[in-house]
Amino acid sequence: MLFRCDHCGAEFRADPRKIPNPKVKFKCIRCKVGQLVLVSQADTSEKKSPTRGPVTSRSASKPAVKTASPSSPQEAKKMLTQVKDLPSLPFVATKVMQLTTSPNTTMKQMEDVILKDSALASKVLKYSNSALYGRSGQITSMTDALVLLGFSTVKTIVIASSVKSMHSSGGRGYSAAGKTLWAHSVETGIAARLLAKLKRKDLVEEAFIVGLLHDIGKNIIESKLPGYVRQLVILKKKGDLTFEEIEEQVLGINHSELGAILCRKWNFPEILEKAIRFHHHPSSNKKEPILSHLACVSDAISYHLSTPPPNQPESEANILEMESSAFLELDRETFQEIVK
């Protein structure tokens, strides 16, 4: 039997003889949040060999997990863009997104939804008591936390918490200058937020979300076609092509497009979808180009911080000469303030 987590997308195989009732729900052992949903009832247990004795090793008794290998970029693209196979946002996160887009949402409605997820509620309370807000254990109720943080910040906390579980495998295949994909994403989000505070205070939370999710398409590639990630990385090191260009050649689609597809599945606002879709080509974003420019510069800043000189892939001078830096009117003084 094949089960898939409805939260993080992880797959697990089980001997059908040990699960007499496949309708029983099991909690995902990887993300600890989602439930395992039956995908296939085919018997995936190992067949006993008549010429061998019983297997005593735990590792040897596990059936080999086979990953389908596409035969062409067109087939790879088809595999990657199957919407039904893309990870879903947890119910609470989806509901919070809906509530934050409605001007009629009440504090009580938001509180009731968040309290349905005890782990998430704890994170919201912890954040409200952080030094960032000058608090020290004074906030004990969800109502007070929501009043202090505001719906926009709460939305950001919920999305960050949900997306983090999708990076549970570590993301080292698509690592960014030695960092895991998750660490790079968080750093990019923080840099985007800091820049937005200086350039567009009304887009601070949106900037963080775009920075956090700008490479979510890479996570999809890594989870669905892990064998191809190493090939992409090797090709990137060998030539002058960008990851986007290599992905399009090998997979028929790039991570930016995949990220946009995922945003549509999650019913994200169009400004977030477009910002992620064009974070490598901000001038092509006709919806809210500043979000793409913020993500583009912040992405480069993260790479800059990852490697000490003289081997930095993105030097200060190169970043300041970027088209996005000109758009944001980013000068050396502001850059130094962001990276310090």
HELIX and SHEET records of a PDB file:
HELIX    1   1 PRO A   16  LYS A   18  5                                   3    
HELIX    2   2 PRO A   73  LEU A   80  1                                   8    
HELIX    3   3 VAL A   83  ASP A   85  5                                   3    
HELIX    4   4 PHE A   91  THR A  100  1                                  10    
HELIX    5   5 MET A  107  ILE A  114  1                                   8    
HELIX    6   6 SER A  118  SER A  128  1                                  11    
HELIX    7   7 ALA A  131  TYR A  133  5                                   3    
HELIX    8   8 MET A  142  LEU A  149  1                                   8    
HELIX    9   9 PHE A  151  SER A  165  1                                  15    
HELIX   10  10 LEU A  181  LYS A  199  1                                  19    
HELIX   11  11 LYS A  201  LEU A  203  5                                   3    
HELIX   12  12 VAL A  204  LEU A  213  1                                  10    
HELIX   13  13 ILE A  216  LYS A  224  1                                   9    
HELIX   14  14 PRO A  226  LYS A  238  1                                  13    
HELIX   15  15 PHE A  243  LEU A  251  1                                   9    
HELIX   16  16 HIS A  255  LYS A  265  1                                  11    
HELIX   17  17 GLU A  270  ARG A  277  1                                   8    
HELIX   18  18 PRO A  282  SER A  284  5                                   3    
HELIX   19  19 PRO A  289  SER A  306  1                                  18    
HELIX   20  20 GLU A  316  LEU A  320  1                                   5    
HELIX   21  21 GLU A  323  LEU A  328  1                                   6    
HELIX   22  22 ARG A  332  VAL A  339  1                                   8    
SHEET    1   A 4 GLU A  11  ARG A  13  0                                        
SHEET    2   A 4 LEU A   2  CYS A   5 -1                                        
SHEET    3   A 4 GLN A  35  SER A  40 -1                                        
SHEET    4   A 4 PHE A  26  LYS A  27 -1                                        
END                                                                             
